[in-house]
Amino acid sequence: MRKLYLVRHGQTLFNLRGKTQGWCDSPLTDLGIEQAKITRRFFEENNIRIDEVYSSTSERAIDTANIITDLPIHPRKGLKEWNFGKMEGEPEDLQKVPRLPGQMTHGNFFVPFGGESDKQAYDRFAKEIDDIISTTLASNILVVAHGGVLWLYYLSKTEERKAEDSKYFGNCCILEFNIGDNNDVCFYRIYNPDIR
């Protein structure tokens, strides 16, 4: 069975300062570097041999991937975080989105600010994942990306989901998916180095 491992980048300066970070970038903190090292150990201790590595073109994702593995990294623009438009770099508390019962994403909140809707961000990310899966024969694929798009992808691949699942989406969380014979992707489990 082929595997897809989606990993969120390590903690960044903007994460630490509570700033919105989508297409803008900031460096990994010391904790973010340590989280990536813990993620590397997770793969080593569980005898998971990564065959190919893909990453968002954002520096925080590429830096995380370089800590997790020594393999060459294939950067892909389609793996970038949700585009938050003019909300980029602003305090996260400005994202107080009125939500309907059961709503688990920001919906179209960022569109008036020049950003993406949840559907646009998901479609872009999922298309890139589908392209990677269909063009490689690798058994264990690592993709380093971002919390927002990983959450959207997770929601699309799980039936039993709850808003509180988001607590597992900390920096360097690992989402493990099984890839079927027809390249269908099925969520298997999540691991977060910050939650013991």
URNOR-V802053 format. One record per residue. N is the residue number from 0. RES is the residue in one small letter. PSI is psi in radians with two decimals (NA if undefined). OMEGA is omega in whole degrees, 0 to 359 (none if undefined). Layout:
# URNOR-V802053
N;RES;PSI;OMEGA  N;RES;PSI;OMEGA
This chain:
# URNOR-V802053
0;m;2.22;176  1;r;2.65;182  2;k;2.53;173  3;l;2.16;177  4;y;1.99;177  5;l;2.20;183  6;v;2.33;173  7;r;2.55;178  8;h;2.83;177  9;g;2.92;181  10;q;2.44;179  11;t;2.99;177  12;l;-0.72;179  13;f;-0.66;175  14;n;-0.81;182  15;l;-0.67;184  16;r;0.05;177  17;g;0.62;180  18;k;2.55;179  19;t;2.24;185  20;q;1.83;177  21;g;-1.65;179  22;w;-0.29;173  23;c;2.97;188  24;d;2.77;171  25;s;2.76;186  26;p;2.78;173  27;l;2.52;173  28;t;3.05;175  29;d;-0.69;177  30;l;-0.70;178  31;g;-0.68;177  32;i;-0.75;179  33;e;-0.70;178  34;q;-0.73;178  35;a;-0.65;177  36;k;-0.70;177  37;i;-0.69;179  38;t;-0.71;176  39;r;-0.80;180  40;r;-0.63;178  41;f;-0.84;179  42;f;-0.76;181  43;e;-0.82;183  44;e;-0.40;178  45;n;0.22;178  46;n;0.72;177  47;i;1.96;181  48;r;1.92;179  49;i;2.34;181  50;d;-0.63;179  51;e;2.58;183  52;v;2.27;176  53;y;2.67;182  54;s;2.67;165  55;s;2.75;177  56;t;-0.09;178  57;s;2.43;184  58;e;-0.66;182  59;r;-0.59;178  60;a;-0.75;179  61;i;-0.76;179  62;d;-0.72;178  63;t;-0.81;180  64;a;-0.70;180  65;n;-0.47;177  66;i;-0.66;183  67;i;-0.62;186  68;t;2.76;175  69;d;0.04;181  70;l;2.76;174  71;p;2.53;182  72;i;2.36;178  73;h;1.74;181  74;p;2.46;180  75;r;2.18;180  76;k;-0.56;181  77;g;-0.21;180  78;l;0.06;181  79;k;2.85;179  80;e;2.88;172  81;w;2.34;177  82;n;2.04;183  83;f;0.12;176  84;g;-2.36;183  85;k;-0.12;177  86;m;-0.15;178  87;e;2.30;178  88;g;-0.09;179  89;e;2.81;178  90;p;2.44;182  91;e;-0.44;182  92;d;-0.17;175  93;l;-0.16;182  94;q;0.45;179  95;k;1.69;186  96;v;2.17;173  97;p;2.26;185  98;r;2.53;174  99;l;2.77;176  100;p;2.25;180  101;g;-0.15;180  102;q;2.22;185  103;m;0.21;178  104;t;3.08;177  105;h;-0.06;179  106;g;-2.20;181  107;n;0.25;187  108;f;-0.70;187  109;f;-0.17;183  110;v;-0.83;179  111;p;-0.30;179  112;f;0.17;180  113;g;0.21;180  114;g;-2.96;182  115;e;2.67;168  116;s;2.92;177  117;d;-0.64;180  118;k;-0.75;179  119;q;-0.79;180  120;a;-0.79;179  121;y;-0.86;183  122;d;-0.75;180  123;r;-0.84;182  124;f;-0.84;182  125;a;-0.66;178  126;k;-0.72;179  127;e;-0.75;178  128;i;-0.79;178  129;d;-0.72;179  130;d;-0.76;179  131;i;-0.87;183  132;i;-0.67;184  133;s;-0.25;183  134;t;-0.03;178  135;t;2.61;175  136;l;0.09;183  137;a;2.48;179  138;s;-0.72;182  139;n;1.91;185  140;i;2.23;176  141;l;2.28;175  142;v;2.15;177  143;v;2.14;185  144;a;-2.37;194  145;h;2.68;185  146;g;-0.78;183  147;g;-0.88;181  148;v;-0.54;176  149;l;-0.69;178  150;w;-0.80;179  151;l;-0.73;180  152;y;-0.77;177  153;y;-0.83;181  154;l;-0.59;181  155;s;-0.30;186  156;k;0.01;181  157;t;2.46;178  158;e;-0.72;180  159;e;1.55;183  160;r;2.63;180  161;k;2.66;180  162;a;-0.59;182  163;e;-0.18;175  164;d;-0.42;183  165;s;-0.35;179  166;k;-0.35;179  167;y;-0.05;185  168;f;0.68;177  169;g;3.05;180  170;n;2.36;181  171;c;0.37;171  172;c;2.66;181  173;i;2.10;174  174;l;2.13;181  175;e;2.24;179  176;f;2.54;171  177;n;2.44;177  178;i;2.07;182  179;g;3.07;181  180;d;-0.51;180  181;n;0.38;181  182;n;0.36;173  183;d;2.52;186  184;v;2.26;183  185;c;2.20;179  186;f;2.39;179  187;y;-0.98;181  188;r;2.92;176  189;i;2.50;176  190;y;2.37;177  191;n;2.12;182  192;p;-0.34;181  193;d;-0.20;180  194;i;1.99;183  195;r;NA;none
